Amino acid sequence: MRIGLVIETFTHLTLALTRQPWVAVLVMVVFGAHAFVWNTTSTTIRQRAVPGDLLGRVTSVYMIGLIAGLVVGTALGGVLADVWGLRAPFWFGFFGSGALVLLLWRELGHIAHAGEAPLPV
């Protein structure tokens, strides 16, 4: 999960800096692969960590947050691009993702092992 968030952060940075279409396409291909891996990893961890009786509810909240983030992010990105130019949403994404990675770095180690049975001593 940590590697995925770093990939996502540098995706925003690269898209903010590049002027070459082939670089942008390559970055989007890498980001697409990351999205597949992230979805599989986050679903696996959620299924392992959440009791079966609550899994449907937790997954619904996750999906609502995901879709709401896309809606709000699209609107915010449009405003940022209109006010500060087309690269502004990518810079905003870079700094926001970077801050998120720094804030969550230590917690991701705990999240990744949520629901695992303790090792025998």
KEZA-543407 format. One record per residue (C-alpha): residue number from 1; residue in one letter; z, y, x. Coordinates in Angstrom, 2 decimals, m for minus. Layout:
// KEZA-543407
num/residuo/zz/yy/xx
NUM/a/Z/Y/X
...
//
This chain:
// KEZA-543407
num/residuo/zz/yy/xx
1/m/0.00/0.00/0.00
2/r/0.76/2.34/2.87
3/i/m2.67/1.77/4.43
4/g/m4.29/2.36/1.04
5/l/m2.57/5.71/0.60
6/v/m3.57/6.75/4.11
7/i/m7.19/5.79/3.34
8/e/m7.04/7.82/0.16
9/t/m5.58/10.84/1.97
10/f/m8.26/10.78/4.65
11/t/m10.93/10.32/1.98
12/h/m10.02/13.76/0.63
13/l/m9.97/15.27/4.12
14/t/m13.35/13.83/5.07
15/l/m14.96/14.98/1.83
16/a/m13.50/18.47/2.37
17/l/m14.90/18.68/5.91
18/t/m18.28/16.94/5.78
19/r/m21.61/18.58/5.16
20/q/m23.59/15.35/5.65
21/p/m24.52/13.43/2.48
22/w/m24.56/10.08/4.32
23/v/m20.96/10.64/5.47
24/a/m19.88/11.40/1.90
25/v/m21.64/8.26/0.63
26/l/m20.02/6.11/3.31
27/v/m16.58/7.55/2.51
28/m/m17.09/6.89/m1.20
29/v/m18.07/3.26/m0.47
30/v/m14.90/2.80/1.58
31/f/m12.88/4.50/m1.16
32/g/m14.43/2.19/m3.78
33/a/m13.39/m0.86/m1.76
34/h/m9.91/0.65/m1.41
35/a/m9.73/1.11/m5.20
36/f/m10.42/m2.61/m5.76
37/v/m7.78/m3.62/m3.23
38/w/m5.27/m1.09/m4.59
39/n/m5.72/m2.33/m8.15
40/t/m5.17/m5.94/m7.11
41/t/m2.15/m5.10/m4.96
42/s/m0.45/m2.84/m7.49
43/t/m1.03/m5.33/m10.31
44/t/0.40/m8.18/m8.23
45/i/3.50/m6.21/m7.29
46/r/4.01/m5.05/m10.87
47/q/3.70/m8.62/m12.17
48/r/6.18/m9.86/m9.57
49/a/8.71/m7.08/m10.06
50/v/8.74/m6.62/m13.84
51/p/10.28/m9.20/m16.19
52/g/7.68/m10.89/m18.40
53/d/9.15/m9.42/m21.59
54/l/8.54/m5.89/m20.33
55/l/5.28/m6.38/m18.43
56/g/3.02/m5.23/m21.28
57/r/5.04/m2.07/m21.81
58/v/5.20/m1.25/m18.11
59/t/1.47/m1.85/m17.70
60/s/0.79/0.43/m20.69
61/v/2.85/3.23/m19.15
62/y/1.03/2.70/m15.84
63/m/m2.35/2.98/m17.59
64/i/m1.29/6.08/m19.56
65/g/m0.20/7.73/m16.31
66/l/m3.46/6.72/m14.64
67/i/m5.70/8.04/m17.42
68/a/m3.60/11.19/m17.93
69/g/m3.82/11.85/m14.19
70/l/m7.60/11.53/m14.31
71/v/m7.84/13.94/m17.26
72/v/m5.47/16.53/m15.78
73/g/m6.96/16.14/m12.29
74/t/m10.49/16.65/m13.59
75/a/m9.51/19.86/m15.36
76/l/m7.47/21.10/m12.40
77/g/m10.29/20.24/m9.99
78/g/m12.72/22.25/m12.08
79/v/m10.43/25.27/m12.05
80/l/m9.83/24.98/m8.30
81/a/m13.56/24.69/m7.62
82/d/m14.32/27.65/m9.88
83/v/m11.72/29.89/m8.23
84/w/m11.88/28.82/m4.56
85/g/m15.15/26.91/m4.19
86/l/m16.35/23.33/m4.32
87/r/m14.28/22.13/m1.35
88/a/m10.98/23.34/m2.81
89/p/m10.28/20.23/m4.94
90/f/m10.69/18.04/m1.85
91/w/m8.28/20.19/0.18
92/f/m5.83/20.11/m2.72
93/g/m6.19/16.33/m2.85
94/f/m5.68/16.00/0.90
95/f/m2.48/18.05/1.01
96/g/m1.16/16.50/m2.22
97/s/m1.88/12.95/m1.06
98/g/m0.43/13.70/2.36
99/a/2.79/14.99/0.81
100/l/2.96/11.93/m1.45
101/v/2.51/9.56/1.50
102/l/5.28/11.31/3.43
103/l/7.65/11.24/0.45
104/l/6.99/7.61/m0.47
105/w/6.51/6.02/2.97
106/r/9.97/4.45/3.22
107/e/10.13/3.48/m0.45
108/l/6.82/1.61/m0.29
109/g/8.48/m1.03/1.88
110/h/10.97/m1.71/m0.90
111/i/8.36/m1.59/m3.66
112/a/6.11/m4.07/m1.89
113/h/8.88/m6.70/m1.92
114/a/10.26/m5.99/m5.39
115/g/10.92/m9.13/m7.37
116/e/10.69/m11.49/m4.40
117/a/13.29/m14.19/m4.15
118/p/15.72/m13.51/m1.28
119/l/15.17/m15.58/1.83
120/p/17.65/m18.42/2.31
121/v/20.28/m17.72/4.91
//
